[in-house]
Amino acid sequence: MNSADESGTAPRAVLADDERLMRDQLRARLAEVWPELQIVAEAKNGLEAVALVDEHRPDIVFLDIRMPGLTGVDAARQIAQLPPREGHDDELLPEIVFITAYDQYAVEAFEQGVADYVLKPAERERLQLTVDRIRKRLAARRDVDTGPDPAENARPPGAPLQQLLHQLSARLNPGSAPAYLQWIQATVGQAIQMIPVDEVLFFVSDEKYTRVQTATVEALIRKPIKELVDEIDPRQFWQIHRSTLVNVKAISGVVRDFRGRQIVSVRGHPEKLEVSRSYTALFKGM
């Protein structure tokens, strides 16, 4: 995906809202405050948004929180799990901007900097703030490999994206608090074993299976990471790669390898876990 205005390539966006007038207004306002931005596609619902983001791989996606078929929150979940295109293993996820109403959602959650928001109706002054923040984030992507040693700055982010999506989902569906997985039913050799989630150090997926690793057991389940992220408490497990979830309590350190990539060390296991570029902010000073 592209980076930012200063890179010489105009940033690209997908806009999703089921109300055409709202899309028209937001497009017009964006043209005023960010004339370099290219709106490469528009979606009328969440399913279209996911498909268009997969097709165009934009830098930013504007998602109305309430859309038919698939909410903006659910669409964001699916977008966050899109696999990189072939030959683009280091492809970054797009910046997420939710289109919302102030009186319905806890806007302070967005102020943590994980995702941004646009209030309906979009007003020029407020939209300018959002644009300025998104520009800074896109610029920071170019500098992600030249920052200080992540081991010196590793600390929990204010609100990782998955935590924010869970919060918003709870507000969309009040009274239906998520019941996170407590046990994993996995294959160990020829047997089925029940593994407490608290004992899992990390999950790593390939095309068919996900490996469940504890300090003493290595097991396999037929469930991809993109499903696990919705079933496991995001405060306990962070996604550090499209194929990897790691238990926060099991992280012993983060260093850079000779290629400048962040590598996570895990207590109780010798394996090193790579952090993809889309998740490096987890281990940078906020």
Secondary structure in CASP SS format (residue, H / E / C, confidence):
PFRMAT SS
TARGET T0000
AUTHOR 0000-0000-0000
METHOD secondary structure of the structure
MODEL  1
M C 1.00
N C 1.00
S C 1.00
A C 1.00
D H 1.00
E H 1.00
S H 1.00
G C 1.00
T C 1.00
A C 1.00
P C 1.00
R E 1.00
A E 1.00
V E 1.00
L E 1.00
A E 1.00
D C 1.00
D C 1.00
E C 1.00
R H 1.00
L H 1.00
M H 1.00
R H 1.00
D H 1.00
Q H 1.00
L H 1.00
R H 1.00
A H 1.00
R H 1.00
L H 1.00
A H 1.00
E H 1.00
V H 1.00
W C 1.00
P C 1.00
E C 1.00
L C 1.00
Q E 1.00
I E 1.00
V E 1.00
A E 1.00
E E 1.00
A E 1.00
K C 1.00
N C 1.00
G H 1.00
L H 1.00
E H 1.00
A H 1.00
V H 1.00
A H 1.00
L H 1.00
V H 1.00
D H 1.00
E H 1.00
H H 1.00
R C 1.00
P C 1.00
D C 1.00
I E 1.00
V E 1.00
F E 1.00
L E 1.00
D E 1.00
I C 1.00
R C 1.00
M C 1.00
P C 1.00
G C 1.00
L C 1.00
T C 1.00
G H 1.00
V H 1.00
D H 1.00
A H 1.00
A H 1.00
R H 1.00
Q H 1.00
I H 1.00
A H 1.00
Q C 1.00
L C 1.00
P C 1.00
P C 1.00
R C 1.00
E C 1.00
G C 1.00
H C 1.00
D C 1.00
D C 1.00
E C 1.00
L C 1.00
L C 1.00
P C 1.00
E E 1.00
I E 1.00
V E 1.00
F E 1.00
I E 1.00
T E 1.00
A C 1.00
Y C 1.00
D C 1.00
Q C 1.00
Y C 1.00
A C 1.00
V H 1.00
E H 1.00
A H 1.00
F H 1.00
E C 1.00
Q C 1.00
G C 1.00
V C 1.00
A C 1.00
D E 1.00
Y E 1.00
V E 1.00
L E 1.00
K C 1.00
P C 1.00
A C 1.00
E C 1.00
R H 1.00
E H 1.00
R H 1.00
L H 1.00
Q H 1.00
L H 1.00
T H 1.00
V H 1.00
D H 1.00
R H 1.00
I H 1.00
R H 1.00
K H 1.00
R H 1.00
L H 1.00
A H 1.00
A H 1.00
R H 1.00
R H 1.00
D C 1.00
V C 1.00
D C 1.00
T C 1.00
G C 1.00
P C 1.00
D C 1.00
P H 1.00
A H 1.00
E H 1.00
N C 1.00
A C 1.00
R C 1.00
P C 1.00
P C 1.00
G C 1.00
A C 1.00
P C 1.00
L H 1.00
Q H 1.00
Q H 1.00
L H 1.00
L H 1.00
H H 1.00
Q H 1.00
L H 1.00
S H 1.00
A H 1.00
R H 1.00
L H 1.00
N C 1.00
P C 1.00
G C 1.00
S C 1.00
A C 1.00
P C 1.00
A C 1.00
Y C 1.00
L C 1.00
Q C 1.00
W E 1.00
I E 1.00
Q E 1.00
A E 1.00
T E 1.00
V E 1.00
G C 1.00
Q C 1.00
A E 1.00
I E 1.00
Q E 1.00
M E 1.00
I E 1.00
P E 1.00
V H 1.00
D H 1.00
E H 1.00
V E 1.00
L E 1.00
F E 1.00
F E 1.00
V E 1.00
S E 1.00
D C 1.00
E C 1.00
K C 1.00
Y C 1.00
T E 1.00
R E 1.00
V E 1.00
Q E 1.00
T E 1.00
A C 1.00
T C 1.00
V C 1.00
E E 1.00
A E 1.00
L E 1.00
I E 1.00
R C 1.00
K C 1.00
P C 1.00
I H 1.00
K H 1.00
E H 1.00
L H 1.00
V H 1.00
D H 1.00
E H 1.00
I C 1.00
D C 1.00
P C 1.00
R C 1.00
Q C 1.00
F E 1.00
W E 1.00
Q E 1.00
I E 1.00
H E 1.00
R C 1.00
S C 1.00
T E 1.00
L E 1.00
V E 1.00
N E 1.00
V H 1.00
K H 1.00
A H 1.00
I E 1.00
S E 1.00
G E 1.00
V E 1.00
V E 1.00
R E 1.00
D C 1.00
F C 1.00
R C 1.00
G C 1.00
R C 1.00
Q E 1.00
I E 1.00
V E 1.00
S E 1.00
V E 1.00
R C 1.00
G C 1.00
H E 1.00
P E 1.00
E E 1.00
K E 1.00
L E 1.00
E E 1.00
V C 1.00
S C 1.00
R H 1.00
S H 1.00
Y H 1.00
T H 1.00
A H 1.00
L H 1.00
F H 1.00
K C 1.00
G C 1.00
M C 1.00
END
